[in-house]
C-alpha cells in the first residue's frame, strides 16, 4: 500500500521520475544534466514515504550519495529524490539529514510562490540550480541564489534555522533574480 501512495510499482516500490520538464527538454543544460547523472527522460527512485506531505524517493546510483552523505533533487509539485538510506535517518532524528530535507522542501516552497509556479521553477530555477551543481564546488553551489533562497523560504516555513547554518546559507530573493521570472 505504501508503494501505491507514492504512485510506484506495487511489487518493487520503484517509479521512474520524469525529469524532462525543466531539467532536460525545456531549457535545461544537457551537458550539466549528463554530468549530474540524469537520463533524457527520467530517473528511477524507490518510494519511501512523505515529508511535509511531499512524496520522497531514494536512489543510490545517480550521484546523490548514501545515508548521511546524501544529496537531493526536488521535482515539484510533490516529489523529492534523495540518496539511499536518507529517509530512514530522518526518522531517527539525524540533524544532517533533517537539514537536507528542509533544504529540498525549500525548493517546493519556491515552486509555490505565485510568481514562480511550476513553469517558473522548471524554466528558471531547475536549470540554473542543476548547472550550478554540476559546475561548482559544494560550497559555491550552496551559496548560489537558487539554494540560498530555498533555505530562506524553508527558515520562514519552519520558523527556525538549519542545524548546520554555515552549510545552508540563506538569502531572500534579490530584485535581479526576481525579474528572471518575467
C-alpha positions in Angstrom: 0.0 0.0 0.0 2.9 2.3 0.7 4.1 2.0 -2.9 0.7 2.8 -4.2 0.7 6.0 -2.1 3.9 7.0 -3.9 2.4 6.1 -7.3 5.1 3.4 -7.6 5.2 -0.2 -8.7 3.1 -2.3 -6.2 5.7 -5.1 -6.1 9.0 -3.2 -6.1 8.1 0.3 -4.9 10.1 1.7 -7.8 9.0 4.7 -10.0 10.6 6.5 -12.9 10.5 10.2 -12.1 10.0 12.5 -15.0 12.9 14.9 -15.4 12.0 16.2 -18.9 10.1 19.2 -17.8 12.8 21.6 -16.8 16.0 19.6 -16.3 16.2 18.3 -19.8 14.0 19.3 -22.7 12.5 22.7 -21.6 15.6 24.8 -21.1 17.8 22.5 -19.1 21.6 22.3 -19.8 22.1 18.9 -21.3 25.8 18.8 -20.5 25.2 19.6 -16.9 22.4 17.1 -16.8 24.7 14.4 -18.2 27.4 15.3 -15.6 24.8 15.0 -12.9 23.9 11.5 -14.0 20.4 12.1 -15.5 18.9 10.4 -18.5 16.9 12.2 -21.1 13.5 11.4 -19.7 13.7 10.2 -16.1 15.5 8.7 -13.2 14.4 5.7 -11.1 13.6 6.1 -7.5 12.1 3.9 -4.8 9.2 5.4 -2.9 10.0 5.5 0.9 7.4 7.9 2.4 6.4 11.5 2.8 8.0 14.7 4.2 5.7 17.6 4.8 3.1 16.0 2.5 5.7 15.6 -0.3 6.5 12.1 -1.7 10.1 11.0 -1.1 12.0 8.6 -3.3 15.5 7.2 -2.9 18.1 6.3 -5.4 21.7 5.1 -4.6 23.0 5.1 -8.2 22.9 8.6 -9.7 25.4 10.5 -7.6 23.1 11.6 -4.7 25.2 9.8 -2.2 24.1 7.4 0.5 22.8 7.9 4.1 24.1 10.9 6.0 26.2 11.9 2.9 23.1 12.1 0.7 22.2 14.9 -1.6 18.8 15.6 -3.1 16.8 16.7 -6.1 13.4 18.3 -5.9 10.7 17.8 -8.6 7.7 20.0 -7.7 4.9 19.9 -7.2 5.2 16.9 -4.9 8.5 14.8 -5.2 11.9 14.8 -3.6 14.6 12.4 -4.5 17.4 11.7 -2.1 20.3 9.2 -1.7 19.6 5.7 -0.4 19.1 5.5 3.3 18.5 9.2 4.0 14.8 8.8 4.7 15.3 6.2 7.5 17.9 8.5 9.1 15.5 11.4 9.0 13.1 9.2 11.1 15.9 8.6 13.5 16.4 12.3 14.1 19.7 12.7 12.2 20.3 16.5 12.1 22.4 16.5 8.9 19.7 14.6 7.0 17.0 16.8 8.6 18.8 19.9 7.1 18.9 18.2 3.7 15.1 17.6 3.7 14.4 21.1 4.9 16.5 22.5 2.1 14.8 20.3 -0.6 11.5 21.3 0.8 12.6 24.9 0.3 12.6 24.2 -3.4 9.0 23.0 -3.1 8.2 26.3 -1.4 9.9 28.2 -4.3 7.5 26.5 -6.8 4.6 27.5 -4.6 5.4 31.2 -4.9 2.6 32.8 -7.1 5.1 34.5 -9.4 7.1 31.3 -9.8 4.8 28.3 -10.1 5.8 25.1 -11.8 6.6 26.9 -15.1 9.0 29.3 -13.4 10.5 26.6 -11.3 11.2 24.3 -14.3 12.3 27.1 -16.7 14.3 29.3 -14.3 15.2 27.6 -11.0 15.8 24.0 -12.0 18.1 24.6 -15.0 20.1 27.2 -13.1 20.4 25.0 -10.0 21.5 21.9 -11.8 24.0 23.8 -13.9 25.4 25.3 -10.7 25.6 21.9 -9.0 27.4 20.3 -12.0 29.9 23.1 -12.5 30.6 24.4 -9.0 32.1 23.2 -5.8 29.8 22.1 -2.9 30.4 25.4 -1.1 29.9 27.5 -4.3 26.7 25.7 -5.1 25.3 26.2 -1.6 25.9 29.9 -2.0 24.1 30.1 -5.4 20.9 32.2 -5.4 18.5 29.3 -6.1 19.9 27.5 -3.0 20.1 30.4 -0.6 16.6 31.5 -1.5 15.2 27.9 -0.9 16.9 28.0 2.5 15.4 31.4 3.3 11.9 30.1 2.4 12.5 27.0 4.5 13.5 29.0 7.5 10.4 31.1 7.2 8.2 28.0 6.8 9.7 26.0 9.7 10.2 29.1 12.0 13.8 28.4 12.7 17.3 28.0 11.2 19.1 25.0 10.0 21.2 22.8 12.3 24.3 23.5 10.2 23.8 27.1 9.5 27.2 27.5 7.7 26.3 24.7 5.2 22.9 26.2 4.4 23.4 30.0 3.9 20.2 32.0 3.4 19.2 35.0 1.5 15.9 36.4 0.3 15.3 36.7 -3.4 17.1 39.7 -5.0 15.3 42.0 -7.4 17.6 40.9 -10.2 16.7 37.2 -9.7 13.0 38.1 -9.1 13.0 39.7 -12.6 14.1 36.4 -14.2 10.5 35.1 -13.7 9.1 37.8 -16.0 
